[in-house]
Amino acid sequence: MAKKQRVEEDSEPETDSEEEEQEDVTKLLEPFTKQQLISIIRSISTKNTEIISEIQQLADQNPSHLKLFIHGLALETTPDNLKQFFSSYGEIEDCNVVMDNKGKFLTSRRCYGFILYKHRKSVIKALKEPIKKIGNRITACNLSSSGPIHIPQWAIREEILQRKIFIGFQKWELLD
């Protein structure tokens, strides 16, 4: 015959606070996607202003929030020219112009630059209009950490129209 086990009704499950380890937050957060983490932080930060100020303080110290990438520069652009143009948005810590001379032809050469601002507010001002006309070229700028930005078709067409000269209804004569 089956033995009856006596169950104590008053007994509680074994919970020793020493043995029970709190789950590591890092391990808990690792499986979440970037978008899910952003959503979690956004919802928490609306309830706690200390979190918002901490995030802003970290962003102000992080170079990825302070560095702009500018592409589509003219080949004759110098660091001084670039610094002079972007200094209207705020104090600049560093400025570099890179010329890619790998192409055989003048049209395949590229020129781009980097601006490192001292304050994040300057970056925000500069990025209000990411498409800028520097000299005679239409350029695009964005945070260097966010990857390349594409110049819209209307800007490309406007620049091309400024470069082309159309000559029509002309009678060409050959001179000896």
Secondary structure, 3 states (H helix, E strand, C coil): CCCCCCCCCCCCCCCCCCCCCCCCHHHHHCCCCHHHHHHHHHHHHHHCHHHHHHHHHHHHHCHHHCEEEEECCCCCCCHHHHHHHHHHHCCEEEEEEEEECCCCCHHHCEEEEEEEECCHHHHHHHCCCCEEEECCEEEEEEEHHHCCCCCCHHHHHHHHHHHCCCCCCCCCCCCC
